[in-house]
Amino acid sequence: MKTRIINDLRNFYLKHRETIHILLVEQKMREVCDAYYMDELTAREVSQALNITIHEVNGRLLSACSIMIRYKGEIVEGGVR
């Protein structure tokens, strides 16, 4: 179940990356999401690559996921409804 949810979020992120980047106003959150979803790094690898703590990685991923879930019905090809 957990893997399916993560894969669904990854696919959604990759499909709507540009629009999601607009919603994720913080640059570091965008970098964390790109590393996690695009490069498929683990949270620990993201932490090392971006020189931030694993707690910061987890917090930013959690915030980004909540934003993606909140706006999932609003995001369409090329923007937000």
C-alpha positions as CSV (number, residue, x, y, z in Angstrom):
1,M,0.0,0.0,0.0
2,K,2.8,2.4,1.0
3,T,4.8,1.7,-2.1
4,R,1.7,2.2,-4.3
5,I,1.0,5.6,-2.7
6,I,4.6,6.7,-3.2
7,N,4.5,5.6,-6.8
8,D,1.2,7.4,-7.4
9,L,2.7,10.6,-6.0
10,R,5.9,10.1,-8.0
11,N,3.9,9.7,-11.3
12,F,1.7,12.6,-10.5
13,Y,4.8,14.8,-9.6
14,L,6.6,13.8,-12.8
15,K,3.5,14.4,-15.0
16,H,2.7,17.9,-13.5
17,R,6.2,19.0,-12.3
18,E,6.1,22.5,-13.7
19,T,2.7,23.3,-12.2
20,I,3.7,21.7,-8.8
21,H,6.8,23.8,-8.8
22,I,4.6,26.9,-8.9
23,L,2.6,25.6,-5.9
24,L,5.8,24.7,-4.0
25,V,7.0,28.3,-3.4
26,E,10.1,27.3,-1.5
27,Q,13.2,26.5,-3.7
28,K,14.6,24.0,-1.3
29,M,11.3,22.1,-1.3
30,R,11.5,21.9,-5.1
31,E,15.0,20.6,-4.9
32,V,14.1,17.9,-2.4
33,C,11.1,16.8,-4.5
34,D,13.2,16.7,-7.7
35,A,15.9,14.6,-6.0
36,Y,13.4,12.3,-4.4
37,Y,10.9,11.9,-7.2
38,M,13.0,12.5,-10.4
39,D,16.4,11.1,-9.3
40,E,14.7,8.5,-7.1
41,L,17.1,9.1,-4.2
42,T,16.3,7.9,-0.7
43,A,15.6,10.4,2.0
44,R,19.1,9.8,3.4
45,E,20.7,10.3,0.0
46,V,18.7,13.5,-0.5
47,S,19.9,14.7,2.9
48,Q,23.5,14.1,1.9
49,A,23.2,15.5,-1.6
50,L,21.5,18.8,-0.5
51,N,23.5,19.1,2.8
52,I,20.4,19.2,5.0
53,T,19.2,17.0,7.8
54,I,17.0,14.0,7.2
55,H,14.4,15.7,9.4
56,E,14.4,18.7,7.0
57,V,14.0,16.3,4.1
58,N,11.1,14.5,5.7
59,G,9.4,17.7,6.7
60,R,9.7,19.2,3.2
61,L,8.5,16.0,1.6
62,L,5.6,15.8,3.9
63,S,4.7,19.4,3.2
64,A,5.0,18.9,-0.6
65,C,2.9,15.8,-0.4
66,S,0.1,17.6,1.5
67,I,0.2,20.4,-1.1
68,M,0.0,17.9,-4.0
69,I,-2.8,16.0,-2.4
70,R,-4.7,19.2,-1.5
71,Y,-4.5,20.5,-5.1
72,K,-4.6,17.1,-7.0
73,G,-8.2,17.7,-8.3
74,E,-7.3,21.3,-9.3
75,I,-4.1,20.5,-11.3
76,V,-4.6,19.9,-15.0
77,E,-2.3,19.8,-17.9
78,G,-0.6,23.2,-18.2
79,G,-1.7,24.7,-14.9
80,V,-4.2,24.9,-12.1
81,R,-8.0,25.3,-12.6
